[in-house]
Amino acid sequence: MAAGGDGDSSASERWTIRHAGLMLIGMVVALLAGRVDVMALASALSLAALISLSRASFGGLYGFGAANSVTALRVLLTIALALAADAGAGVACALLALANFPLDGVDGWLARHEKRTPCAAAFGARLDMESDAAFTMVMALALFELDRAGAWVLITGSLRYLYVLWLALLPGPVREAPRSRFARHVFSIMVTGFIASFWPFEAISQPLCAVVTCCLLYSFGRAFLWTLMQHIPAHDAAE
């Protein structure tokens, strides 16, 4: 799998594929154990492995940067959200998600204003994307555990990882769909809907989660189609 022009090394690309598989396995284990923190800790450890693997790209600890530090804080808040879900504290989940969400904009703003090499920028973008995916998965598991949505809500947490594994199965070089403004808007809608679903207004949680799931399915459907349309002409030309 090759990400379109992001300069990632083959090692970090292999990490992305393994991480996707690990997250899907982690979801199953978390469901069997009835504990969301299993998923959150697995994602945090895997992201720590990515940081270790990519440390040369940002020059070690002192070159980690403010943007990546904020992203790391978001990972810790995701773990806290999982612990709150396991304790049955829906309001705490909402507050932690509410604290996590604006930091996604903060780390993006810091990244645009930091002086970073292309390799460091690519690492930061990957770390941010995978942190978003882990946040989504943990929220979906938490909503299911708190009986705010059916098992279908787990689709929202799985789509990023299924997309990555699908890319890995396609023959030849494959381009991942770039992050679009539309996808960012859908992510914002999803987080807002999930935050509202954590509050003790259970009558609205199921419909909200259903709308969010449909929006995310449409967004990822666009990504699947974009990759397929880019891949088919290139594959035909190679033959």
Secondary structure, DSSP 8 states (H G I E B T S, - for coil): -B-TT----HHHHHHHHHHHHHHHHHHHHHHHHT-HHHHHHHHHHHHHHHHHHTHHHHTSGGGS-HHHHHHHHHHHHHHHHHHHHHTT-HHHHHHHHHHHHHHHHHHHHHHHHS---HHHHHHHHHHHHHHHHHHHHHHHHHHHHTTSS-GGGHHHHHHHHHHHHHHHHSSS--B-----HHHHHHHHHHHHHHHHHHSS-HHHHHHHHHHHHHHHHHHHHHHHHHHHHHHHHHHHHH-
